[in-house]
Every structure is written in C-alpha cells, then in structure tokens.
C-alpha cells in the first residue's frame, strides 16, 4: 500500500507576481523561507495516496475549461484561536466559487466540513499583538492582483515538515 501524502488544488501566480507576493509574505512573517509558493487555494489540503487520487480526472476537467479573469483586491483577516491570517480575496468571487464547486465535485473531493473561501495568503500565523500593525502595512500598499486563470496545479508535500511543491500542472483548453 502506498503512503498517504498531503495535497491541495490551486492556481499558481505568474513569476513576477509570485516574486512580489513571496517577498511581501516573507517580510510580513519575518521569515527566510515559505511553506509554499504564492497561490490561490481552491481545494484545501487533503490526504490521499497516488492510487486513489486520479490525475486523469484533473486533466480531463482542466481541458474542458476556458481561461477566465479574476481580481483579488479585498484584504480580509481569517481569525483563528491563537493567531490570524491576512489574505487577499476577490470582490466578485462568484465565478471562482462556481469553478471551485465544479472542480470539487468532478475530482471527488468534498471539503464542506468548514466554509472555505478561495484566497491568496499574505501572512500566516500573525499574532493578535501585531495584527493591526500588519493590517496597516498591507492597506498602505493598495494591493490588487488581476489574474488570468488558465491552469490548475496539484500541490503536495511528503510530510508535515516539508514544503508544498507543485506536482502537476493541468492547463485549460486554449
């Protein structure tokens, strides 16, 4: 039997935007390295084995899609018990939410245990003592990301201590 690995499905950012948001996150988190490259998470982490998750479903789904544009410009705070997460969300998420639901049903991953909103993480595990300061920093940047969505990425990590890396990129129909 194959060992379970952790996966999530998301959207990668173009190189220029990836570098910008990577540097911003490192600054906000006071870190040298990140646990994942900047991305938009569509289906949050799930555990599976390679023999259960069918990559063909992902490619088949992607090839039926047409590229679309989505804007991320709304700063939100996801509050957790001990810390907060600063994220950028879409002011008009309807297309992305519909796409996310269709993807989830198609690949057979139902993660409705908790409400989930596609987002771009700006800073993770922000303590409540510095939260307002970090919010002000981000607000002064007037961040906005216009993203052409033209592929899906399956990210994975082998263990809880490793970093998330792209495993498969499934391009949309051109």
C-alpha positions as CSV (number, residue, x, y, z in Angstrom):
1,X,0.0,0.0,0.0
2,X,1.2,3.5,-0.9
3,X,1.8,6.0,1.9
4,X,-0.6,8.9,2.1
5,X,0.6,12.3,1.1
6,X,-1.0,15.7,1.6
7,X,-2.3,17.5,-1.5
8,X,-4.2,20.7,-2.3
9,X,-5.5,22.1,-5.6
10,X,-4.9,25.7,-6.5
11,X,-3.8,28.3,-9.0
12,X,-0.2,29.4,-9.4
13,X,0.7,33.0,-9.9
14,X,2.8,34.3,-12.8
15,X,6.5,34.6,-12.0
16,X,6.5,38.4,-11.5
17,X,3.5,38.4,-9.1
18,X,4.8,35.2,-7.4
19,X,8.1,37.0,-6.5
20,X,6.2,40.1,-5.3
21,X,3.9,38.2,-3.0
22,X,6.6,35.9,-1.9
23,X,8.8,38.8,-0.7
24,X,5.8,40.5,0.9
25,X,4.9,37.4,2.8
26,X,8.5,36.9,4.0
27,X,8.6,40.4,5.2
28,X,5.2,40.2,7.0
29,X,6.1,36.9,8.6
30,X,9.7,37.7,9.3
31,X,10.9,34.5,7.6
32,X,13.5,33.5,5.2
33,X,11.6,30.6,3.7
34,X,7.9,30.0,3.0
35,X,6.0,26.8,3.4
36,X,4.6,27.1,-0.2
37,X,4.9,29.3,-3.2
38,X,2.2,32.1,-3.6
39,X,-1.0,30.6,-4.9
40,X,-4.8,30.7,-4.8
41,X,-6.1,27.7,-2.9
42,X,-9.2,26.2,-4.4
43,X,-9.4,22.9,-2.5
44,X,-7.7,23.0,0.9
45,X,-5.3,20.2,2.0
46,X,-6.5,16.7,1.9
47,X,-4.7,13.3,2.3
48,X,-4.6,10.7,-0.4
49,X,-2.5,8.1,-2.0
50,X,-1.4,8.3,-5.6
51,X,-3.5,5.2,-6.4
52,X,-6.7,6.9,-5.1
53,X,-6.4,10.4,-6.5
54,X,-6.9,10.1,-10.2
55,X,-4.7,12.6,-12.1
56,X,-6.6,11.9,-15.3
57,X,-9.8,13.5,-13.7
58,X,-7.8,16.6,-13.1
59,X,-6.5,16.8,-16.7
60,X,-9.9,15.9,-18.1
61,X,-11.6,18.7,-16.0
62,X,-8.9,21.2,-17.0
63,X,-9.2,20.5,-20.7
64,X,-12.9,21.3,-20.6
65,X,-12.3,24.8,-19.0
66,X,-11.8,28.1,-20.7
67,X,-9.4,30.7,-19.2
68,X,-11.0,33.4,-17.1
69,X,-10.0,36.6,-15.3
70,X,-10.4,37.1,-11.6
71,X,-9.4,40.1,-9.5
72,X,-8.1,39.9,-5.9
73,X,-8.1,43.2,-4.1
74,X,-10.1,42.8,-0.8
75,X,-8.0,42.5,2.4
76,X,-9.5,40.1,4.8
77,X,-8.5,38.6,8.1
78,X,-9.2,34.9,8.9
79,X,-9.3,34.7,12.7
80,X,-8.1,31.6,14.5
81,X,-7.9,30.8,18.2
82,X,-4.3,31.8,18.7
83,X,-3.4,33.8,15.5
84,X,-4.8,35.4,12.4
85,X,-4.1,35.0,8.6
86,X,-4.1,38.0,6.3
87,X,-5.5,37.2,2.9
88,X,-6.5,38.9,-0.4
89,X,-9.9,37.8,-1.7
90,X,-11.9,38.7,-4.8
91,X,-14.5,41.5,-4.7
92,X,-16.6,39.4,-7.2
93,X,-15.9,35.8,-6.3
94,X,-19.0,34.2,-8.0
95,X,-17.1,32.8,-11.0
96,X,-14.3,31.4,-8.8
97,X,-16.7,29.9,-6.3
98,X,-18.7,28.2,-9.0
99,X,-15.5,26.9,-10.6
100,X,-14.3,25.7,-7.2
101,X,-17.5,23.8,-6.6
102,X,-17.5,22.2,-10.0
103,X,-13.8,21.2,-9.6
104,X,-14.6,19.7,-6.2
105,X,-17.5,17.6,-7.5
106,X,-15.5,16.5,-10.6
107,X,-12.4,15.2,-8.8
108,X,-14.5,13.8,-6.0
109,X,-13.1,15.8,-3.1
110,X,-15.8,17.2,-0.9
111,X,-14.3,19.5,1.8
112,X,-17.5,21.0,3.1
113,X,-16.6,20.4,6.8
114,X,-15.9,24.1,7.1
115,X,-16.7,27.2,4.9
116,X,-13.9,27.8,2.6
117,X,-13.1,30.9,0.5
118,X,-10.5,30.9,-2.3
119,X,-7.8,33.4,-1.3
120,X,-4.2,34.5,-1.6
121,X,-2.4,34.3,1.7
122,X,-0.4,37.4,2.5
123,X,0.7,36.4,6.0
124,X,0.2,33.3,8.1
125,X,0.1,32.9,11.9
126,X,0.1,36.6,12.7
127,X,-0.2,37.1,16.4
128,X,-3.0,39.3,17.7
129,X,-0.5,41.6,19.3
130,X,0.9,42.8,15.9
131,X,-2.2,42.2,13.8
132,X,-3.3,45.8,13.5
133,X,0.2,46.9,12.6
134,X,0.4,44.3,9.8
135,X,-3.1,45.3,8.5
136,X,-2.0,48.9,8.3
137,X,1.2,47.9,6.3
138,X,-0.9,45.9,3.8
139,X,-3.6,48.6,3.5
140,X,-0.9,51.2,2.6
141,X,0.2,49.0,-0.3
142,X,-3.2,49.1,-2.0
143,X,-2.7,45.6,-3.3
144,X,-4.5,44.3,-6.3
145,X,-4.0,41.2,-8.4
146,X,-5.6,40.7,-11.8
147,X,-5.1,37.1,-12.6
148,X,-5.8,35.1,-15.8
149,X,-6.7,31.6,-14.6
150,X,-5.6,29.2,-17.3
151,X,-4.5,26.1,-15.4
152,X,-4.8,24.1,-12.2
153,X,-2.0,23.0,-10.0
154,X,-1.9,20.0,-7.7
155,X,0.5,20.8,-4.9
156,X,1.8,18.2,-2.5
157,X,4.1,17.7,0.4
158,X,5.6,14.4,1.6
159,X,5.4,15.1,5.4
160,X,4.2,17.7,7.8
161,X,7.6,19.3,8.0
162,X,8.3,19.5,4.2
163,X,7.2,22.4,2.0
164,X,4.4,22.4,-0.5
165,X,5.6,22.0,-4.1
166,X,3.7,21.8,-7.5
167,X,3.3,18.2,-8.6
168,X,1.2,18.5,-11.7
169,X,0.0,21.5,-13.8
170,X,-3.1,20.9,-15.8
171,X,-3.6,23.6,-18.5
172,X,-7.1,24.7,-19.7
173,X,-8.3,24.4,-23.2
174,X,-6.7,27.2,-25.3
